[in-house]
Amino acid sequence: MGQKFFDIKIKNILIDVNSDTWHANPLIYSENDTLKFPFKNIKAKIIWERDLSKKKLAESYGYSVYYIWENDIKDLNDDDIIKYLLNNI
């Protein structure tokens, strides 16, 4: 499975900030949509399965995993992002 990385780690909490494109935001993409990346094309469903596998692996080690979508925070200032985090974690 290789190494897995998360954007933020606070004690036993892991947070990933997901790009709407790189992680195929389900509010934008359907499972059969194909996303075009520099070195390959991949269906949204495959991206979601990989992300879920990564989450389950982290949870098996006792971590709580949270996701923040680019779409949810892209227009927020720093204070609003902190409020968003406190309300969603």
C-alpha positions in Angstrom: 0.0 0.0 0.0 2.9 2.4 0.4 3.1 5.4 2.6 0.0 7.5 3.1 0.1 11.3 3.9 -2.4 13.7 5.4 -2.2 17.4 5.3 -2.6 18.1 9.1 -2.0 15.9 12.2 -3.1 17.0 15.6 -2.6 14.3 18.2 -4.9 11.5 16.9 -6.7 13.7 14.4 -5.8 13.7 10.7 -7.1 16.3 8.3 -6.9 16.3 4.6 -7.7 19.3 2.5 -9.1 17.8 -0.7 -8.9 19.6 -4.0 -12.2 19.5 -5.8 -10.5 18.1 -8.9 -7.7 15.9 -7.6 -10.2 14.1 -5.2 -13.2 14.4 -7.5 -15.6 16.3 -5.2 -18.9 14.3 -5.3 -20.8 17.6 -5.4 -19.2 18.2 -8.8 -18.4 14.8 -10.2 -20.4 11.5 -10.6 -18.8 8.1 -10.1 -18.3 7.4 -13.8 -16.9 10.8 -14.7 -13.3 10.5 -16.0 -10.8 13.1 -14.7 -7.9 13.9 -16.9 -4.5 14.2 -15.1 -1.1 14.8 -16.6 0.0 11.2 -16.6 -3.3 9.3 -16.8 -7.1 9.5 -16.8 -9.0 8.1 -13.9 -12.7 7.6 -13.0 -14.0 9.5 -9.9 -15.1 6.2 -8.4 -11.5 4.9 -8.3 -10.3 8.1 -6.6 -13.0 7.8 -4.0 -12.1 4.1 -3.4 -8.4 5.1 -2.9 -9.3 7.9 -0.5 -11.6 5.5 1.5 -8.9 2.9 1.7 -6.5 5.5 3.0 -9.1 6.6 5.6 -9.8 3.1 6.8 -6.1 2.4 7.1 -5.6 5.5 9.3 -8.6 4.6 11.4 -7.2 1.1 11.9 -4.3 2.8 13.7 -6.7 4.7 16.0 -6.8 8.0 14.1 -9.9 10.1 13.4 -10.0 11.4 9.8 -11.6 14.5 8.6 -11.9 16.0 5.2 -12.1 19.6 4.1 -13.1 20.3 0.5 -11.6 23.1 -1.5 -15.1 24.2 -2.4 -16.0 24.7 1.2 -13.1 26.9 2.2 -11.8 28.6 -1.0 -13.5 31.9 -0.3 -12.9 32.0 3.5 -10.4 34.2 5.3 -8.2 32.7 8.0 -10.6 33.4 10.9 -13.5 31.8 9.0 -11.4 28.7 8.2 -10.7 28.3 11.9 -14.4 28.6 12.7 -15.1 26.0 9.9 -12.6 23.6 11.4 -14.0 24.0 15.0 -17.5 23.4 13.7 -16.7 20.4 11.6 -14.2 18.5 13.6 
